Amino acid sequence: MAGSGDPYGGGGMGAPGSAGGAAPKEVKVVLLGDAAVGKSSLAQKFVSGHFDPYSQSTIGAAFLNRTVLVDGLPVKFLIWDTAGQEKYRSLAPMYYRGARCAIVAYDITKAVSFDCL
């Protein structure tokens, strides 16, 4: 991803029209996986550059976004971080409907987290 020297892909962009007046293209991304595998930590690292290995459990889903330059054009990533607990699984289809990208996460030290995918 091209950018302004930002090591995280240019997320420090100014106003949406700052790249030649082009409105950012929006891409819906959903994070899926079992509880406590690091979905929220991954999303937070992408959005803010900060990695927190221990975060609160997500309830339902959390929404984050970040605009980055891709080939010189702004792309706004709309990130839905879904809860991994069993009681929220029935809600997942509502969050990933219309997504252009899914990131599935699992804990390599816990085979059951892979089986849940």
C-alpha positions, 0 to 999 in steps of 0.5 A: 500500500502506498502512503505518506510514509506512515508504516501502517499504509497511510491511515493518517490521511486528511479529509476524504477529498484529499486525494485529488477530490476522489471520494474513498472507495469503501470495502467492508471487511469482517473478522471471524473466529472463535473467542479470544483468538486476537481478532480485536487486537488485529483490527486495533493494530490495523486501525491505530497502530497499537497492539493490545494482546489483552482486550475486552471480549467483543459483545455482538460486533465492534465497528472500526474504519480506516482510510488508506491509499492504495495505488494512490487512491483512497480506500476506506476499510469498514471493519466489523469485528465479530464476537467469537462467543457461541451465544453470538454466532447466530448474529455473524451472518448479519455482520458479514452480509455484503462483505468484500473480505473476510479475515478468519483468525484462530489460535495456533495453540488451540486446535478447537479454535480452528475447528470452530471456523 
